[in-house]
Amino acid sequence: MEIFERIKKSRTSIFKAVFPNTVNHYDTLFGGTALSLMDEVAFITATRFSRKRMVTVSTDRIDFDHPIPAGTIIELVGTVVKVGNKSLKVQVDIFVEEMYSNIREKAICGQFTFVALDKDKNPIPVL
């Protein structure tokens, strides 16, 4: 399968509701909760792309552009943006939607780098 086709097929999208138990005293989503969800989506995306054991090795800049209030819906979208020999990079964007209107905006974005590992936890080619 061509690399661009693999990237397209590995794109991952997950929706979540932002409930009160996931927000801080400002009534917005905890940054750590957002990062955890982003890493999970990035992992799923990387695994769907390579179909190998993948582990997070680093994160690049994470931009928190807009707060995510309780009582909203978020969509996390993971896309492979760079493929190396033994690593790949996944961009994750979080979009926030109001529940009872069509208002939607990108709230958070960041990149995660993964490596593929063999059964002995040694790096191997991602393709």
Biotite code that builds the C-alpha atoms (Angstrom):
import biotite.structure as struc

atoms = struc.array([
    struc.Atom([0.000, 0.000, 0.000], chain_id="A", res_id=1, res_name="MET", atom_name="CA", element="C"),
    struc.Atom([1.306, 3.450, -0.897], chain_id="A", res_id=2, res_name="GLU", atom_name="CA", element="C"),
    struc.Atom([2.378, 5.650, 2.024], chain_id="A", res_id=3, res_name="ILE", atom_name="CA", element="C"),
    struc.Atom([-0.242, 8.341, 1.300], chain_id="A", res_id=4, res_name="PHE", atom_name="CA", element="C"),
    struc.Atom([-2.974, 5.702, 1.308], chain_id="A", res_id=5, res_name="GLU", atom_name="CA", element="C"),
    struc.Atom([-1.719, 4.389, 4.669], chain_id="A", res_id=6, res_name="ARG", atom_name="CA", element="C"),
    struc.Atom([-1.764, 7.918, 6.093], chain_id="A", res_id=7, res_name="ILE", atom_name="CA", element="C"),
    struc.Atom([-5.322, 8.423, 4.867], chain_id="A", res_id=8, res_name="LYS", atom_name="CA", element="C"),
    struc.Atom([-6.526, 5.085, 6.281], chain_id="A", res_id=9, res_name="LYS", atom_name="CA", element="C"),
    struc.Atom([-4.850, 5.652, 9.668], chain_id="A", res_id=10, res_name="SER", atom_name="CA", element="C"),
    struc.Atom([-6.544, 9.005, 10.341], chain_id="A", res_id=11, res_name="ARG", atom_name="CA", element="C"),
    struc.Atom([-8.329, 8.635, 13.676], chain_id="A", res_id=12, res_name="THR", atom_name="CA", element="C"),
    struc.Atom([-11.243, 10.638, 15.055], chain_id="A", res_id=13, res_name="SER", atom_name="CA", element="C"),
    struc.Atom([-12.784, 10.235, 18.508], chain_id="A", res_id=14, res_name="ILE", atom_name="CA", element="C"),
    struc.Atom([-15.604, 12.227, 20.119], chain_id="A", res_id=15, res_name="PHE", atom_name="CA", element="C"),
    struc.Atom([-15.990, 12.816, 23.856], chain_id="A", res_id=16, res_name="LYS", atom_name="CA", element="C"),
    struc.Atom([-18.359, 14.792, 26.061], chain_id="A", res_id=17, res_name="ALA", atom_name="CA", element="C"),
    struc.Atom([-16.702, 17.124, 28.589], chain_id="A", res_id=18, res_name="VAL", atom_name="CA", element="C"),
    struc.Atom([-18.246, 16.221, 31.930], chain_id="A", res_id=19, res_name="PHE", atom_name="CA", element="C"),
    struc.Atom([-17.823, 18.094, 35.239], chain_id="A", res_id=20, res_name="PRO", atom_name="CA", element="C"),
    struc.Atom([-15.414, 15.473, 36.647], chain_id="A", res_id=21, res_name="ASN", atom_name="CA", element="C"),
    struc.Atom([-12.844, 16.352, 33.929], chain_id="A", res_id=22, res_name="THR", atom_name="CA", element="C"),
    struc.Atom([-12.707, 20.116, 34.486], chain_id="A", res_id=23, res_name="VAL", atom_name="CA", element="C"),
    struc.Atom([-10.756, 22.413, 36.796], chain_id="A", res_id=24, res_name="ASN", atom_name="CA", element="C"),
    struc.Atom([-11.945, 25.216, 39.092], chain_id="A", res_id=25, res_name="HIS", atom_name="CA", element="C"),
    struc.Atom([-12.370, 27.457, 36.012], chain_id="A", res_id=26, res_name="TYR", atom_name="CA", element="C"),
    struc.Atom([-14.899, 24.930, 34.657], chain_id="A", res_id=27, res_name="ASP", atom_name="CA", element="C"),
    struc.Atom([-12.617, 24.085, 31.706], chain_id="A", res_id=28, res_name="THR", atom_name="CA", element="C"),
    struc.Atom([-10.992, 20.801, 30.719], chain_id="A", res_id=29, res_name="LEU", atom_name="CA", element="C"),
    struc.Atom([-7.828, 19.990, 32.673], chain_id="A", res_id=30, res_name="PHE", atom_name="CA", element="C"),
    struc.Atom([-4.726, 20.369, 30.495], chain_id="A", res_id=31, res_name="GLY", atom_name="CA", element="C"),
    struc.Atom([-3.435, 16.996, 31.680], chain_id="A", res_id=32, res_name="GLY", atom_name="CA", element="C"),
    struc.Atom([-6.686, 15.309, 30.705], chain_id="A", res_id=33, res_name="THR", atom_name="CA", element="C"),
    struc.Atom([-6.444, 16.868, 27.237], chain_id="A", res_id=34, res_name="ALA", atom_name="CA", element="C"),
    struc.Atom([-2.834, 15.665, 26.883], chain_id="A", res_id=35, res_name="LEU", atom_name="CA", element="C"),
    struc.Atom([-3.772, 12.143, 27.955], chain_id="A", res_id=36, res_name="SER", atom_name="CA", element="C"),
    struc.Atom([-6.585, 11.998, 25.401], chain_id="A", res_id=37, res_name="LEU", atom_name="CA", element="C"),
    struc.Atom([-4.281, 13.402, 22.711], chain_id="A", res_id=38, res_name="MET", atom_name="CA", element="C"),
    struc.Atom([-1.587, 10.804, 23.436], chain_id="A", res_id=39, res_name="ASP", atom_name="CA", element="C"),
    struc.Atom([-4.174, 8.030, 23.238], chain_id="A", res_id=40, res_name="GLU", atom_name="CA", element="C"),
    struc.Atom([-5.455, 9.219, 19.854], chain_id="A", res_id=41, res_name="VAL", atom_name="CA", element="C"),
    struc.Atom([-1.881, 9.677, 18.607], chain_id="A", res_id=42, res_name="ALA", atom_name="CA", element="C"),
    struc.Atom([-1.040, 6.115, 19.706], chain_id="A", res_id=43, res_name="PHE", atom_name="CA", element="C"),
    struc.Atom([-4.081, 4.675, 17.927], chain_id="A", res_id=44, res_name="ILE", atom_name="CA", element="C"),
    struc.Atom([-3.209, 6.645, 14.773], chain_id="A", res_id=45, res_name="THR", atom_name="CA", element="C"),
    struc.Atom([0.439, 5.506, 14.828], chain_id="A", res_id=46, res_name="ALA", atom_name="CA", element="C"),
    struc.Atom([-0.558, 1.892, 15.408], chain_id="A", res_id=47, res_name="THR", atom_name="CA", element="C"),
    struc.Atom([-3.168, 1.944, 12.633], chain_id="A", res_id=48, res_name="ARG", atom_name="CA", element="C"),
    struc.Atom([-0.508, 3.342, 10.288], chain_id="A", res_id=49, res_name="PHE", atom_name="CA", element="C"),
    struc.Atom([2.308, 0.909, 11.082], chain_id="A", res_id=50, res_name="SER", atom_name="CA", element="C"),
    struc.Atom([0.445, -2.102, 12.534], chain_id="A", res_id=51, res_name="ARG", atom_name="CA", element="C"),
    struc.Atom([3.441, -2.533, 14.847], chain_id="A", res_id=52, res_name="LYS", atom_name="CA", element="C"),
    struc.Atom([4.094, -1.974, 18.562], chain_id="A", res_id=53, res_name="ARG", atom_name="CA", element="C"),
    struc.Atom([4.413, 1.795, 18.957], chain_id="A", res_id=54, res_name="MET", atom_name="CA", element="C"),
    struc.Atom([5.517, 3.895, 21.925], chain_id="A", res_id=55, res_name="VAL", atom_name="CA", element="C"),
    struc.Atom([5.513, 7.640, 22.499], chain_id="A", res_id=56, res_name="THR", atom_name="CA", element="C"),
    struc.Atom([9.050, 9.036, 22.652], chain_id="A", res_id=57, res_name="VAL", atom_name="CA", element="C"),
    struc.Atom([8.345, 12.763, 22.647], chain_id="A", res_id=58, res_name="SER", atom_name="CA", element="C"),
    struc.Atom([5.819, 15.516, 22.246], chain_id="A", res_id=59, res_name="THR", atom_name="CA", element="C"),
    struc.Atom([6.379, 18.715, 20.369], chain_id="A", res_id=60, res_name="ASP", atom_name="CA", element="C"),
    struc.Atom([4.813, 22.037, 21.147], chain_id="A", res_id=61, res_name="ARG", atom_name="CA", element="C"),
    struc.Atom([1.246, 21.763, 22.435], chain_id="A", res_id=62, res_name="ILE", atom_name="CA", element="C"),
    struc.Atom([-0.836, 24.893, 21.825], chain_id="A", res_id=63, res_name="ASP", atom_name="CA", element="C"),
    struc.Atom([-3.837, 25.522, 24.061], chain_id="A", res_id=64, res_name="PHE", atom_name="CA", element="C"),
    struc.Atom([-5.539, 28.154, 21.893], chain_id="A", res_id=65, res_name="ASP", atom_name="CA", element="C"),
    struc.Atom([-9.047, 28.099, 23.401], chain_id="A", res_id=66, res_name="HIS", atom_name="CA", element="C"),
    struc.Atom([-10.427, 26.796, 26.699], chain_id="A", res_id=67, res_name="PRO", atom_name="CA", element="C"),
    struc.Atom([-12.739, 23.784, 26.550], chain_id="A", res_id=68, res_name="ILE", atom_name="CA", element="C"),
    struc.Atom([-15.713, 24.324, 28.865], chain_id="A", res_id=69, res_name="PRO", atom_name="CA", element="C"),
    struc.Atom([-17.691, 21.649, 30.664], chain_id="A", res_id=70, res_name="ALA", atom_name="CA", element="C"),
    struc.Atom([-20.856, 20.705, 28.827], chain_id="A", res_id=71, res_name="GLY", atom_name="CA", element="C"),
    struc.Atom([-19.274, 20.720, 25.368], chain_id="A", res_id=72, res_name="THR", atom_name="CA", element="C"),
    struc.Atom([-18.343, 18.005, 22.892], chain_id="A", res_id=73, res_name="ILE", atom_name="CA", element="C"),
    struc.Atom([-14.779, 17.549, 21.723], chain_id="A", res_id=74, res_name="ILE", atom_name="CA", element="C"),
    struc.Atom([-13.430, 15.780, 18.667], chain_id="A", res_id=75, res_name="GLU", atom_name="CA", element="C"),
    struc.Atom([-9.833, 14.583, 18.699], chain_id="A", res_id=76, res_name="LEU", atom_name="CA", element="C"),
    struc.Atom([-8.333, 14.039, 15.242], chain_id="A", res_id=77, res_name="VAL", atom_name="CA", element="C"),
    struc.Atom([-5.021, 12.240, 14.745], chain_id="A", res_id=78, res_name="GLY", atom_name="CA", element="C"),
    struc.Atom([-3.119, 12.360, 11.450], chain_id="A", res_id=79, res_name="THR", atom_name="CA", element="C"),
    struc.Atom([0.329, 11.040, 10.540], chain_id="A", res_id=80, res_name="VAL", atom_name="CA", element="C"),
    struc.Atom([2.329, 14.064, 9.343], chain_id="A", res_id=81, res_name="VAL", atom_name="CA", element="C"),
    struc.Atom([5.859, 12.651, 9.010], chain_id="A", res_id=82, res_name="LYS", atom_name="CA", element="C"),
    struc.Atom([7.255, 9.174, 8.442], chain_id="A", res_id=83, res_name="VAL", atom_name="CA", element="C"),
    struc.Atom([10.878, 8.365, 9.138], chain_id="A", res_id=84, res_name="GLY", atom_name="CA", element="C"),
    struc.Atom([12.710, 5.059, 9.174], chain_id="A", res_id=85, res_name="ASN", atom_name="CA", element="C"),
    struc.Atom([12.071, 4.029, 12.793], chain_id="A", res_id=86, res_name="LYS", atom_name="CA", element="C"),
    struc.Atom([9.789, 6.851, 13.919], chain_id="A", res_id=87, res_name="SER", atom_name="CA", element="C"),
    struc.Atom([6.753, 8.780, 12.849], chain_id="A", res_id=88, res_name="LEU", atom_name="CA", element="C"),
    struc.Atom([5.044, 11.983, 13.904], chain_id="A", res_id=89, res_name="LYS", atom_name="CA", element="C"),
    struc.Atom([1.317, 12.349, 14.560], chain_id="A", res_id=90, res_name="VAL", atom_name="CA", element="C"),
    struc.Atom([-0.543, 15.678, 14.675], chain_id="A", res_id=91, res_name="GLN", atom_name="CA", element="C"),
    struc.Atom([-3.504, 15.732, 17.052], chain_id="A", res_id=92, res_name="VAL", atom_name="CA", element="C"),
    struc.Atom([-6.084, 18.507, 16.943], chain_id="A", res_id=93, res_name="ASP", atom_name="CA", element="C"),
    struc.Atom([-8.896, 18.948, 19.437], chain_id="A", res_id=94, res_name="ILE", atom_name="CA", element="C"),
    struc.Atom([-12.016, 20.713, 18.222], chain_id="A", res_id=95, res_name="PHE", atom_name="CA", element="C"),
    struc.Atom([-14.634, 21.949, 20.673], chain_id="A", res_id=96, res_name="VAL", atom_name="CA", element="C"),
    struc.Atom([-18.338, 22.084, 19.785], chain_id="A", res_id=97, res_name="GLU", atom_name="CA", element="C"),
    struc.Atom([-21.200, 23.589, 21.689], chain_id="A", res_id=98, res_name="GLU", atom_name="CA", element="C"),
    struc.Atom([-23.790, 20.897, 22.360], chain_id="A", res_id=99, res_name="MET", atom_name="CA", element="C"),
    struc.Atom([-26.834, 22.854, 21.263], chain_id="A", res_id=100, res_name="TYR", atom_name="CA", element="C"),
    struc.Atom([-25.502, 24.918, 18.351], chain_id="A", res_id=101, res_name="SER", atom_name="CA", element="C"),
    struc.Atom([-23.253, 24.518, 15.322], chain_id="A", res_id=102, res_name="ASN", atom_name="CA", element="C"),
    struc.Atom([-20.400, 26.545, 16.849], chain_id="A", res_id=103, res_name="ILE", atom_name="CA", element="C"),
    struc.Atom([-17.106, 24.671, 16.480], chain_id="A", res_id=104, res_name="ARG", atom_name="CA", element="C"),
    struc.Atom([-13.460, 25.752, 16.736], chain_id="A", res_id=105, res_name="GLU", atom_name="CA", element="C"),
    struc.Atom([-10.011, 24.243, 17.050], chain_id="A", res_id=106, res_name="LYS", atom_name="CA", element="C"),
    struc.Atom([-8.975, 24.507, 20.695], chain_id="A", res_id=107, res_name="ALA", atom_name="CA", element="C"),
    struc.Atom([-5.734, 22.531, 21.096], chain_id="A", res_id=108, res_name="ILE", atom_name="CA", element="C"),
    struc.Atom([-3.112, 21.102, 18.741], chain_id="A", res_id=109, res_name="CYS", atom_name="CA", element="C"),
    struc.Atom([0.167, 19.270, 19.150], chain_id="A", res_id=110, res_name="GLY", atom_name="CA", element="C"),
    struc.Atom([2.475, 16.634, 17.737], chain_id="A", res_id=111, res_name="GLN", atom_name="CA", element="C"),
    struc.Atom([3.635, 13.322, 19.155], chain_id="A", res_id=112, res_name="PHE", atom_name="CA", element="C"),
    struc.Atom([6.594, 11.224, 17.992], chain_id="A", res_id=113, res_name="THR", atom_name="CA", element="C"),
    struc.Atom([6.452, 7.428, 18.121], chain_id="A", res_id=114, res_name="PHE", atom_name="CA", element="C"),
    struc.Atom([8.911, 4.625, 17.466], chain_id="A", res_id=115, res_name="VAL", atom_name="CA", element="C"),
    struc.Atom([8.131, 1.064, 16.469], chain_id="A", res_id=116, res_name="ALA", atom_name="CA", element="C"),
    struc.Atom([9.511, -1.691, 18.711], chain_id="A", res_id=117, res_name="LEU", atom_name="CA", element="C"),
    struc.Atom([10.117, -5.401, 18.256], chain_id="A", res_id=118, res_name="ASP", atom_name="CA", element="C"),
    struc.Atom([9.230, -8.016, 20.891], chain_id="A", res_id=119, res_name="LYS", atom_name="CA", element="C"),
    struc.Atom([12.511, -7.250, 22.708], chain_id="A", res_id=120, res_name="ASP", atom_name="CA", element="C"),
    struc.Atom([11.702, -3.521, 22.778], chain_id="A", res_id=121, res_name="LYS", atom_name="CA", element="C"),
    struc.Atom([14.337, -2.608, 20.199], chain_id="A", res_id=122, res_name="ASN", atom_name="CA", element="C"),
    struc.Atom([13.525, 0.049, 17.565], chain_id="A", res_id=123, res_name="PRO", atom_name="CA", element="C"),
    struc.Atom([12.507, -1.328, 14.158], chain_id="A", res_id=124, res_name="ILE", atom_name="CA", element="C"),
    struc.Atom([11.384, 0.280, 10.875], chain_id="A", res_id=125, res_name="PRO", atom_name="CA", element="C"),
    struc.Atom([7.839, 1.685, 10.994], chain_id="A", res_id=126, res_name="VAL", atom_name="CA", element="C"),
    struc.Atom([7.123, 0.380, 7.483], chain_id="A", res_id=127, res_name="LEU", atom_name="CA", element="C"),
])
